[in-house]
Every structure is written in structure tokens, then in C-alpha cells.
Amino acid sequence: MIHDLTDRPDFLWDEPLSRDDLKKLLDGENEEERLYYAAKILREARFEEVWDYLSPAFLASEWEKLRWRLGRKKRFWEFFYATWRKHGLIP
């Protein structure tokens, strides 16, 4: 899929995907693929970089399907999710 390795996100060091390829997968109809890459972003990307690909609304809508895929970052994202819900930033 990738055309230019310099356009690969750092957190995808092990996959030959460009930023555009990743965004297409995240917008695609294959739910398993979307969740796989969303969880990978949440686990591996820097916090600031996450928002280049995902939104808090996406996180809220897919939370129950994503949370078990977060590994060592699960508590980190649970904290943000709970805080955002508490303050009414996400449903």
C-alpha cells in the first residue's frame, strides 16, 4: 500500500502504511481493521499524534470494542474517557 516510506507514521514502524493509507483504513467499512488500527494508534502513538487520526467522538462510540485491545495503555485511556464523560465532553 505504501508509496513513500518517509510518509509512514513513527508508531507504525512495523507496517508499510502511509498516513493516507492509515486514514483510509480508519474510514473504511471493515470494522475489525478499523478497531485494530485505532487500538494500535491508542497504544503506540504519542498523545498529541492520536488526534491526527481519531476523535474523542470516535473513541466514545467504539469504547467498549476498543478498551480490551489497549494493553498497557488501558488505564491511561480509561482515565481520559472517564474524565471526558464526567465533564460532558463525550456522551
C-alpha positions in Angstrom: 0.0 0.0 0.0 2.7 2.5 0.9 4.3 4.6 -1.8 6.7 6.7 0.3 8.3 5.3 3.5 9.0 8.8 4.7 5.3 9.3 5.0 4.9 6.4 7.4 3.9 7.4 11.0 6.6 6.6 13.5 4.3 4.4 15.6 3.7 2.2 12.5 7.4 1.3 12.2 6.4 -2.4 11.7 3.8 -1.8 9.0 4.2 -0.5 5.4 1.4 2.1 5.6 1.5 5.8 4.8 -0.6 8.4 6.8 -3.1 8.5 4.0 -3.4 4.7 3.8 -4.0 4.6 7.6 -6.7 7.2 7.4 -8.4 5.3 4.6 -8.4 2.1 6.7 -9.8 4.0 9.7 -12.6 5.4 7.5 -13.2 2.1 5.8 -16.1 -0.3 6.2 -14.1 -3.2 7.7 -14.8 -2.9 11.4 -12.1 -5.3 12.5 -9.5 -3.4 10.6 -10.7 0.0 11.9 -10.6 -1.3 15.5 -7.2 -2.9 15.1 -5.6 0.3 13.8 -7.4 2.6 16.2 -6.2 0.5 19.1 -2.7 0.4 17.7 -2.8 4.2 17.5 -4.0 4.5 21.1 -1.3 2.1 22.3 1.7 3.3 20.2 1.2 6.9 19.1 2.1 10.0 21.1 -0.9 11.5 22.8 -0.8 14.6 20.5 -0.5 12.4 17.4 -3.6 10.4 18.3 -5.8 13.3 17.3 -4.4 13.4 13.8 -6.3 10.1 13.2 -9.0 9.7 15.8 -11.5 11.9 17.5 -12.9 11.8 21.1 -16.3 11.1 19.5 -14.9 8.0 17.7 -13.3 6.9 20.9 -16.6 7.2 22.7 -18.6 5.4 20.1 -16.2 2.5 19.9 -15.0 2.4 23.5 -16.4 -0.9 24.5 -14.9 -2.6 21.5 -11.6 -0.8 21.9 -10.8 -0.9 25.6 -9.9 -4.6 25.8 -7.4 -4.0 22.9 -5.3 -1.3 24.7 -2.9 -3.4 26.7 -0.6 -1.5 28.9 -2.3 1.8 27.9 -5.7 0.7 29.0 -5.7 2.6 32.3 -4.3 5.7 30.7 -7.2 5.8 28.2 -9.8 4.8 30.8 -8.7 7.9 32.8 -9.3 10.2 29.9 -12.5 8.5 28.9 -14.0 8.7 32.4 -12.8 12.4 32.8 -14.3 13.4 29.4 -17.6 11.7 30.3 -17.7 13.3 33.7 -17.3 16.7 32.2 -19.8 16.1 29.4 -17.3 16.3 26.6 -18.4 12.9 25.2 -21.7 11.0 25.6 
